[in-house]
Structure formats: C-alpha cells, structure tokens
C-alpha cells in the first residue's frame, strides 16, 4: 500500500510540473437534439493533427499542449462536424463542450475512423463493444432488438438452446461471468426462454463484453465480463416509444426535468422502461404447433427507471432501480424468479484537476423457486450490495487508473437432488477489492500492466492477481496483441455443470468443506492475436486463448450419504456437498467485420475445446461445442434508408451427452435385508455410459427480419413495421432427449412475427 501511494504521488507531482509548462483541453461531446453523450467519437485539434476519442460518458481530454490558439473538430456518421476555437494557456485546463447536430441527409460511405483510433491506443483484447448501432444489425425476434441475440454472435460465445438456454463464454459457465448494469451486479440477466434479456435495448448506451484476459479493473469472476451501461433520458424534449408484437409489448418514456442548454448550466432527465412477454396470450393460437399442450409457457416482466443530473462542469449523478421477473410453467415443474435492486453512480470532474472520480453503489436481490410434484424443496436466493470508487489520471496518451470495491453477499439455498438428498446453505460473505493499472503508450507500443488484490473475509483467503495486456502496432493497419492474468471468485452455481437441462438457476458461496487447500475458484488466462484493417471498410480479428481453470467448485450430483460420523467409511465423492474440479478451455476464433455504403457483414468462426476432471475421471461438460459459426448480413435501401433487411445464420457442432446403455427395475431396498422385493413394482432405472461420451446432431438455423420505417410529418415521430421469422427453414434442432418417455425434445420451430413500434 505504501509503494502504491508513493507511486501515485510521484506521478501526480510529475504531471503537475509538466502541466505548469503546458495546458489541457477537456470536455464532453453531446447530441445536440437529445443531449445524449456521444461515445467513441474522435475530437481532433486541426492544427496539430492530434486526436482523442471520447469515452463512455462522451468525455475527452487533450493534454500536454503548448499554449496557443487551436481549432477543435469533432464528427460522427450521420452528424454535421462540430468546431470550436480554444485558447490554451500555460498551466490551465480549458473546458470546451461540443454539440453534434444530426444530418438530414445520410451519407452512403461508412468509415470506421474513431473505432480504429481506439483500437490503436488500447489493448482491447478479447473485447467487443456493443452499441445501439450494433444491436440494430441483427434480426429481431418479434420485432425488437435484444442484447442476448447479439451476445450469441460474438467470438467464443456458445448458447445452449432456445428453451432455457444460457450463455457460455469460452468454456466458462454462466456463474463464471460477471454481468453488471450501470456498475451494479445482476445475477440472472436472461429469461427462461433464452431469447430475451432483462435489458431494454433502447436504453442501452453500450455493453463491453470481455471473453478473457480482461484487465485489473474487473474482478470477482474467472471467465468473462458483461458490463452494460444505460443511456440518460432525453435532455431536450419529452419522447418515447410504444412497441408490440406476438412475443412482447413495451413502453418507453423519457424527457427533461431541467433542459440542457449549450451555453452551460445544469440539467436533469429521466427514462422509464417497461416490457412484458405476451406469449401466454398468443402462443396457444399463433404458435400452437410449438407445444400443442401448453403453448409456450413462458412469461416475464421487466421494469427499469433512471434519473440523471448533470452539473455545470459535466459532473454527473445517476440514480436507478429495477424489477425483473420470470415464470416458466410446465405440467410437473414450475420455475419462477424475481430480481429487484437499486443504486446510483457518480462521475466527479474536479475543477483544475486532471483526475476523474467514478463512484457507484447498489443493492440487489434474486430469488429462484422450483415447484415440483414431489414437493421437495428447491429454492435459492441471493442478496448483495456492492460499492466502488475509481480514480483516473491522464498523462498525455497514458492513463493511470486505481480504485477499491466492497461486495457483500448473503445466500440461502435449499435443494433436493435426484436421490432425495437435501443440500442446504445459509451464508454471508464479504469481499474487499483493490486494483491499479497503468496504460503506457510509447510510439507503436501500448502496454497495460495491472494488479488486483481481493480479500475474501468469509474464507479468510487473500488473492493476489497480476494482469498484463500489450499491443504493438506493426503497421498502421496490422496490430499484434497479448494478455495474461490470474483470476478468482467466491460465488458458485447451485446446480452441477454436469446437468444437461436445468432451468433452476441459483447461487452459493464457496463452502467451508472443499477437498482443497483453498476454497475459492481460480483460473489463469492467456490470450494472443492479431488485428488487420483491410482498406477502409473491413476489419479482421484473430485470437487464440487458453483458460486454465486451476480450481472449480461444483455441486456434487453423486451425493447419496450424509457427511457425518455414521458414514466415515464412505468415499468422499459419495457424501460431499461439493467437489473440486479442474479444467481447461482452449481454442481460437476469427472475426471479419465489413461496412460499405448500405451493406454490413459480420462473420465469426470459433473453435473451442473444454475439458474437466472431477478427481476421478476426465470428461467434457455439456456445453463443449467444438465449432460455432455466425454470419450476419444487413442491407439498407430506399429514401433515408427506410427499408432494412437483417439476416443471421448460425451453425454449431453437436453438444456432448451421456448415452443410455440399458434399463433395469429399480427397487426400494431402504429396509436392507428386510426389504420384500416380491410385492414391489419398481421404478425404471437406467444404466448410463461414461459421462458425455456421445454427441448430439449438428445445429443450424436462419433468422431474418425486414422492416420499413415511416417518418411522420413531425420528423421526431415515426412508425416502423417489422416482419421477422426465427428458424426460417424450420430445422429440427434437438434440445435434449427424454430417456423415460423416449421422446426427442426439439428447439423452437419456425416462428414468424409481425410487429410495430411508434416513436415520438
């Protein structure tokens, strides 16, 4: 801690000495019509040919400038160029906000200048940024875009199925992926049907998805990060959106409380979103062929609200809250969960200082219940708070970031396994995180070393996690990159990774009894790759990766005895609540992205191998999909590009499954030698092969949507009609095979929809 303090003070003192000889320009870039921050746009000093892209808040800073008069320029596709004259003075920080005005006439040619500038000055390995623009490139399921649909086309991401599917990121199951919204942790971001997330796509500003090798800013998970940021409400005028289709209905309202003005002053706004599933009303008539008995028994309701206040100098306060709920009701099993929470975040820009301060705090709850005909308990709940404060210092193109985070988690768990053994846990755990990272840019080289330290108080364990990332710009259009790091987490899934289909999605803290020297889950990441720019319109990204899961704690699905003094002679694996596993995920992926005039192409191929060892045997988990291909194509045409065609084709090799060797009569022998087998009708027992030695058939599916936008007399008002279809050629893709009824359960058949939305 002392060394860190000395380093920080030394850097600050050096910067102040340098600032005394030079000056700095900083500010925000806003959309002139809505007041929304413009993210990842270049701000350039015309005289110096020096530029910097804006960050997630639309903030930019240009430092170490010689005193003098300069011209600032900023542009973005679909906007007029904004300019401003700035006088830089020695030892002074000048604030200059810029306002981009939307063009009424769209240009045909697309150039990705800001994205490429960001790629050259940042490591960005195994990372994808999703904005509103990317979300609208995919076919819509029902008429509205959704984050979960875009996540499925990212490199290294597998999705287990339409009905109850979950995302697996480069060999990591869902519990190993940290999902946040505005800095607050979300524990179940996807609804049971697997086609919708809890996030309203229209209020997402961007989502940063890291599939491995992520830097020291993120911690507490050992596989991936999904960091979602929502936009602020319209700061100029009241607006909204109403949408309906056979799948969902939605209403979005937003507007100013105190309007934003260009000559300074504070502003405040709100945004409120509610969306709900309509499948319970429509599926039995429109999609009765999908399930003649129940229709599609899925339902959900998502409510999210946000208040934003911005001060004179751009400092910002956000307050938000949410309530997400989900129901899946089958004949003999009912699943429902509710997630609620609230919090806030704060961006502070001290006058006369080059330090940005970000702080956030949130509290969320998640409760999951499974109701079955056997009446056995299956419930899981988690209540948590998290609070963090981060500091960012800019030194030219270099950047120093450090911060602290505290997380408290309370878990309650009651679950009966297949043999009726009840597993329970009531636990409370606390984590204290600290991190520091430094981004150093020297000519063609970008290096980002960092350290994250975590103290797991309930485990009395300390985790020291060094991370490093580097990028070398070989030429202006070819870049090599590398990242490595150590990662850990306390949280574990309340179901076994060996289960094939399980809609019960709960959480546990790492238990006290684990057959290991440590109790937390741990992994090491190694990633390397290249980026290529082919001309102005095509980008290629190629990466190879290895995730070494040095410890995984997993629910023991083989438990049949209590771990007490009466069963001392029984093997550990038959009486332990959890077992220690190790594993590896390795492979590579390639991504091609092209944009030219009215055309957009996204092509991804992923090759992944996932292995596990539970201490007795080697096996592959059920989400070990070897090959995965996604092709996305979008075409726009017509006046003001009012017509839009989106297509996506997905191909995946078969998932592993455990084969059936034979059947036998399973008798009740609870009374030992006194059991009478002559007057019993036993249940059906199954002889299995070794776990996951078989492979299901290949999967492939084509989705498409076509939309037409009608602009009304008032150009702020428009209506859009969307015709879409999932699984267009009605492929029978297997979901799982019911051994007892000897029935194949397929994923969803072709499902056409006609939807509309009205924006005002």
N, C-alpha and C positions, 0 to 999 in steps of 0.2 A: 504494500500500500504506500509506503514512504517513497519507493522508487517511482511509482506511478505519479505521485503528487509532484515530485521533483521534475519528472519529465514534462508534465503538463505545464508547470510554472515556467520551465525553461522555454518551451515552445511559445507560450503566451508572451514572455518577455522579448523573445526574438521577433515575434510578429509585431509587437508594439514599436520596436526600434525600426523595423522595416516600414511600418505604416507611417512613421514620422517623416519619412523621405518620399513616400508615395501616397496615393489616395485610392479610394474604392467607390464603386457604384453598385448599388443593390436595389432590389425592389421586386414587385410582383407583376405578372402578366395576366390580364383578365379578358374574358369575353365581354365585349362592350355591351351586348344586348342582355346578357343574363347575369353578368358579374361572376361567372364561374371561373376559377383559376385555370389557366392553360398550361397543361403539364407537358414536359419533354419537348419544348419548343426552343429553338435557338435564339439567343439575344446576342447581337454582334455589334462591336464597335467598328464602324465603317472605315475609319482612318487607319486602324491597326490590323484589320482583318482578324480580330481576336473575338472568339465567341464562347458562350457557355450555355448549356441547355438548362431550362427551368426544371425544378424538382416536382415532387408530388403535390406541393402546395402552390405551384406556379411561381416559386421563388427563384431568383437568380442572384449571383454575386460575381462581380468582376473586380479583382483586387490587384495590388501591386502596379497601379497605373501612374505614369508620370503626370504631373499637373498639366492642365491644358484643357482646351475645348474639344469635345468629341460629339459624334453623332451616333446615337443608338438606333438599331434597326431590329425589328422582330417580325417574323412572318410564320404562317401556318397554312396548310392546304385548306382552301375554302374561305380564307380571310384576306382582307387587304393588309399590306405591310404597314406596321406602325413605326413611327420615327419620333425621336426626341433629342433635343440639344442639351448636353450636360457639361457643366464646368467642374472639372476635377481639381480640388485644392489639396495642397500638401497636408497630410495628417488628418484629413477629413473623410467621412463616409457620407456620400451623397445618395439620397433615396429618390428613385425615379420609377414610378409605376407606368406600365404600358397597357393600352387597351386595343384589342384587335376587333375590327369590325367585320362581321360576316359578309362575304361577297354574294351578290345576287346572281352572278354568272359563274358556274363551276368550270374549272379548267379540266381538260381531259388527261393531261400527263401528270403522273404522280412521281415525286422524287422523295426518297426517304432520308433527307439530309440530317434532321435532328436525331433520328434513331441511330444513324451511323456515327455521328459525332459522339453520342452517348456510348456506343459500343467501343470506340477507340479510347475513351478516357476512363472506362470502368471495366472491372474484371468480367462481370455478367456471365459467369459460367453456370451451366445447368439451370438457367433462369429464363423465364418468359414473362413478359409484361402484357397483361390483357387490359385493353381499354374499351370504351364504348364502340369504337370503330371495329375492333376485332370481334366483339360479341355479335355484331350485326352481320358478320360474314358467313355465319353458319345457317343451315336450315333450321327453322323454328319448329319445335314440337308443339303444335296447337296454335301457333301464331305469334308467340312472344319468345325472344331470345332468353337463354338461361346460362348461368355460369357453368353449371355441371356439364352442359353439352360442349362447351369449349374446352373444359379441362380434359375431356376424353380424347381430344385430337392432339394433345401435347406430347412431345417425345418422352418415352419411358413410362407413360401412364396407361394402366390397364383398368378396365371396368368389368365387373363380374357378371353383370346381366341387367336386363330391363327391370325385372321384378325383384326388388330388394337388393339391387346392385350397390357395390361400394367401390371407391377408388383405391387403387394400389399403385404407389409411386415408386418405381424402380426397386421392386422387391420388398417394399415396406407396407404392411397392412395399415388400415385407417388409423389405429391408435398411435402409430408412429409418425403421423403427420399432424402438425400444429396448424389449426385454422383460426384466424383472427378477423374480426371486423372492427375497424377503427381502433385497433390496439387491444380489444377485449377478446378473450379466448372463447370460441364456440366449440361445443363438444359433439354436436351432430349436425353438420351443415347440409345433409342430403335427406330428402324424403324417401319413404319406403319404396315407392315405385321405381326409384333410381333415375328418373328422368327430369327431376326438378330439384333445385337447391332452395334454401331458405332465403336467398338473396334476390331482391328485385333488380333485374339487370339495368333498369332505367335509372337507378340511383347509385350504381357502381361507378366510381371515378376511375379506378384501376384495381387490378389484382396482380400482385407479384407472386409468382409460383416458382419455388426453388425445389428441384428434384434431387439435389445432392450437392455436397461441397459448399453449403451456404456459410456466410461469414459469421464473425463472432457476435454480430448484433442480434442473432436469433439463437435460441437455446431451448432446452426442455423437451426436444424430440430428436429421434435418431434417424429419421428418413427424409421428410420433406416439410416444406413451409408453404402455406397459402395465406397471404396477407392481403385482405380485402379492405379497401378504403372507399367510403361512400362520399358522394359529392354533396355540396351545400345546396340549399334551396335557392331558387331564382331571387336575385337581389334587386331586380328592376321592376317586375310586374307579376301579378298572380297568374299561375299557369297550372296545367295538369294533364292527365291522360286517363282515359277510360278504355279498357280492353276486355273483350270476351271471345271465347271460343269453346268448343266442346270439352276441352281439358281444364281450363282455368278462367277465372274472372279477376279483374284487377282495377283498382282506382289509385291514382297518384295525384296528390295536391301539394303545391309549393308556392312560395311567394315571399315578398319582403315584409319585414316588420318595420325596419328603418332602411330606406333605399340607399344603395351605393351611388355616390357621386364621384366624378372623375377628378375634381379639384381637391379631394381629401375628405376627411371626416369618417366617422364610424358607420357601420351598417350591421344589420341583423336580418336573419331569414329563417325559414322553417321548411321542412319537407316531411311529408307523411305518406306512407305507402301501405296498402293492404291488398293481399292476393289470396285467393282461395281456390281449392280444387272443386270442379263441377262434375267429376267423374261419377260420383254417387247418383247424380240426376240423369246423366246422359248415357252412361256405358251400357245399361241394360236394354236400351233401344238402339242406339247408334252402333255400339260395339258389342252386341250380344254374342257374336261369334267368338270373341276373345275368351270369354268364360260364360257359357250358357247358364250356369247355376247362379253365380254371384255377380255377374258383370265384372267390373274391375273394382274390387272392394277397397279402394284407397281414397283417403281424404286428408287434406291439410289446410291450415290457416296460418298466414304469416303477416304480422303487423310490425312495422318499423317506423320510428319517428326520430327527427333530428332538429336541433336548434343550433344556430351558428351566430356568433357575434364577432365582428372584426373591428379592431381599434384603428386609430388614425395611422399608425405606422405599420399596420399589417399583422400585428399580433392577433391571435385567434383563439376563441373558446368554442368548443363543440360539446353539446350535451345530447345524449341519445338513449333510446330504450327500445326493447323489442319483446315480442311474444310469438314464438313459433310452436305449432302443434301438429301432430301427425297421427293418423289412425290407419291400420290395416286389419280388416275383419274377415277371417276365413271361417269355415264351418266349425273347426275344433280349436282354432288358435286365433286369439285377438292380440294385436300389438298396438300400443299407443305410447307416445311420449310427448312431453311438454318442456319447452326450453324458454326461460324468461331471463331478462337481465337489463342492466342499465349502467351508464357510466359517462365519462367525458374525457376529452383530451384538450391540451392547451399548447399552443405554439407561441413562444415569447421571443420577440426580437428586441433586445435591449438597445436603446439609442446610444450611438457612439461606440458600440462593441461589435466585433465580428463573430460573436458566439450566438448560435441558435439554441434555444432550450425547448425540448419537447417533453411533455409530461402527460400521463394518462392513468386513469383508474377505472375499474369496472367490477361489477359483481354479477354472476350468472348462476342459474340453476338448471339442472337437467334431470328429469325423472322418466324412467322407462319401465313399462309393465307388460308382461306377457300373461294372458289368461288362457288356461288350457282346460280340457275336460277332466284331467286327472286331479285338478285342484291343488297341485303342488306349487310352492311359492317361486316366482321368477320376477324379481324386481331389482332395479339398480337406480341409484340416484347419486348425483354429484353436485355439491355447492362449492363455488370457488370465488375468490377475489384475486385480482392482480393489479398491481400499481407499479409504475415505472417512471423514471426520469432520465432523459438522454441529453447530452451536450454535443454540439457540432461546431468545430472551429475550421475556418477556411484560410488556407495559406497559398495563394495563387491557385494552381490546379490541384494542390494537395489538400487533404482533408483529414482531420482528427475527430474521431467520434468515441465517446465513452458514456457509460450510464450504469444504472442499477435497477433491479426489478425484484419485487417480492410477490410471491404467489402462495395462497393458502387454499387447500383442497380438503373437503370433507366428503367421504364416500360411505354409502350404505348399500349393502349387497345381500340378497337372498336368492339362491338359485339351486334348483334340484336338477341333477344331471340325469343321464339316460337310465341309470340303475337306481335312481331314487335317493342318492346321497345328497344331502343339502349342504351347500357351501355358503358360508356367511362371512361378512366382514363389515365392521364399523370402524372407520379410521379417520384420523385427521393428520394432515401433513403440511409442512411449510417448506418453501424453497426460497433461498436468497441468492440472487444472481448479480454478478458484476461483469462488465466487459469493457474492453478498449480495443480499437482498431485504428490503423493509420493507412490512408491511401496516399502512396507516393508516386507521382508522375514524373518521369525523367526521360525526356525525348520520346523514344518509341516504347519505353517500358513503363508498365503500370504494376506496382506491387502493393498488396494489401495484407499485411500480417495482422493477426489479432489474437486475443486471448479471452476466453470466457471461463469464469470460475463460478461454481454452483455449490452451495451447501444445502444438503437435504437433511433438515433438522430431525425429522421423524426417523430417518435411517441412520442418523449420526455419521453420515458419509459426505466427503468432500470430493468434488470432481473438478480437476484442472484440465481445461480443454483448449489446447492451442489450435489455431486455424491459420491457413495461409492461402492466398489466391494470387495469381500473377497472369499478366497478359503482355505479349510482345507484338507490336505492330511491325511485321516483317516488311510489308509494303503498305501503301495507303489502302489496299483492298484485300490484304491477307493478314490474318492475326492468329497467333498461337496462344493457348491459354492452359492453365493448370490450377487445380485446387486440391487441398487435402485438409483433413481436420478430424478431431476427436469429439464425440457427441454422447450424450446420456439423457435418460429420462426416468422419472419415477412411475408415471402412470402406465397401467397395463390394461388390456382388454378383458372384459368379463366373460368372454367366450373364447373357445380354443381356435387357434389358427388352423387346426385340423378339421374343423367343421366346414362342410361344403356350402350349405344354405342355412343361414341363421339371421332372421330379422331382429332378434334380440340383440341390442347394441348398448352395452353398459360398460362401466369403468371400475377399476380397482386401483388402490395404491399398492406399491410393491410390498408384499407381506414380510413379516419378520422371519418366517421359516422358508429359506431357499437353500437348496443344496449348492451353495457357492460362498466364496469369501465376501462378495458384495451382493447387494440386493437390487440395485438399480440396473436398468437395461442400458447397454453400451454398444457403440459401433464406431468404426473408423471409415472415413470416406476418402477415395482417391478418384479424381476426375481429370481428364485431359482432352484437348480437342483443338479444332481449327475453325475459323470463320473466313468465308470468302465472299467478296462482293463482285458479282459478275455484271459489269456495267452499272447503270443507274437503277435498274429495276429488279434485279434478282439477288437474293442473299442465300448462302448455303452455310449451314452449321453442322459440324460432325463432331461427336463426342464418344469417348469410351469411359467406362466407370467400373469401380469396384466398391461395394459396400460390404465391409467385414463386420457382421453382427457378432461381436465377441460375447455378448450375453443377452438372451431373450428370456423373459419370464412369461410362462404360458399356463393357462388353466389346464389342469390335469384331467383329461376326459377319461382316463383309465382308473380313476379312484373308485375303490369299492369297500375300503375299510377306513374306520376312524383312526386317526394318528394318536393313539393313546397306549397305556400300559398293557392293554389286553391284546394288542397286535404288534408287539415288539418283534416278533419273528417274521412278520410280513415284509416283503420287499418295499423299498421306499416309493417306487413308482406306482404301487397299488394303494397307498394311503396318504400321499402328499396332496395338498390342495393345489399347489402349483409346481411346475417343473422348470428346470433350467435347460435352455436350448442354445445352440449356436447355429450360425448360418452365414451364407454368402449370397449376394446378388451381384451379378456382373454381366457385362454386355456392352452394347453401343447403340447409338441411334444417329440418324441423319435427317435433317430438315431442310427443305427448299421452300423459300418464300418469294413470290414474284408478284409485282404490281405494275401494270402498264395500261394507261388510259382507263377503259371501263372493265378491265379484267383483273381478277385476283386469284392466285393459285397458292395453295398450301399443301405440301406433300411431306409426309413423315413416315419413316420406317424405323422400327425399334426391334432389337434383338436382345432378349433378356433370359438369363438363367438364374433360378432361385433354388437354393438347397438349404436343408435344415438337418440338424442332428439333435435328438432329444435325450441323448445319453445312452440309448440302447440301439438306435437304428438311424440310418440315413434315410431321408425322404424328401420329396418335393411338395411344397404346400399347394393347395388347390388353385391359387392364383398365379401359378408359374406358367404364364403364356409365353411361348418361345418367340413367335413372330407376331408383329402387330403393324398394320399399315392403315394410314388415314390419308385420303385425298379430298381436299376441299376446293371447290371452284365456284366463283361468284362472277356474275356478269350484270352490268347495269346499262340501261339504254333508255331512250325517249327524252322528251323535254324535261330538263332539270333532273335527269336520271330518275324519273319517277317509277320506272319498272326495275325490278330487282329479281334475279334468279340465283338461288343458293343451292348447292348440292354437296353432299358428303357421302363418300363410300368408305366403309370400314371393313377390314379383313383381319381375322385373328386365328392363329392356330389353336387347337383344342386344349382346354384346361385338363389337368390331371383329375382322375377319380379312382376310388377304390372299387375293384371289381368284386362280384359275388361268386364264391366257389360252390356253394350249396346251401341247403336248408336242413333244419332239424327241429324236433319238438322240444321246446324249452319248458321244462317242468319246474314247479315250485318245490324246492328242497330246503326251505328255511328251517324245518324241524329235524334236519340231519337224517340219521338212520331211521328215525321215527316217521319220516315222510311217506305217505302212501301214494305211490305212483299209479296204482291200479284204478283209482277213481278220479283221476285228473284229466282234463283236456288242456294240454299245454299250449303256450303261445308259440308263434312262429319264430324260431331262432335262425340266424344267418351266419354262415361261415364266410369270412372275408379273406381276400388275398392280402398281401402286404399293402400298406397304405399308399394310395395314389400311384399305383403302378400302371394303370390304364390311362388312356387319353380319349376325351370326348371328340366328336367331329369338329371340323373347322367351322368357323363363324364368318359370315359376311352379310352386309346389309347396306342398302342405298336409301338415303333420306334426301328429300328435296322440298323446296318451297319456292313459290313465286308470289310476288307482291306488287301492288300498284298503289302509289301514293297520289291522293287528290288534294291539291292545295286550294284552300277556300279563299274567298275574297279578301279576308284579313289573313295576311301571309303567316301570322302566328298560329293559325288554325289549319289543321289538315286532318284528313281521314285516310287510313290505309286498310286495304283488304288483302288478306293473306290466305292463299291456298297451299296446304302442305300435306305431306304424307311421310310416315315413318315405315321403313321396311317395304319399299315400293314394289319390289317383285315378290313379296310375300314368301320370303325364305323361312323354312322351318329350322330355326336355330335352337338347339337344345339348351335348356336351363339346368335341369337335373332329371334323374331317373328315380322314380319311386319304386323301391325294391319290393315292398309289401304288396302293392296293387299292380305291380308290373306295368306301370304306366309312365310314358315319357311326358315330361312337362316342358313345353317349349316357351321361348321368349315371345314377345308380342308379335302378332301377325301384322299385315298391312293395316295402318290406321290413318285414313285421310281426315283432314280437318279443314274447316273454313272459319276464319276468324276475322275480326276487325278491331281497329283501335281509333280513337278520336283524340287528337292532341290540341290543346288550346292554351 
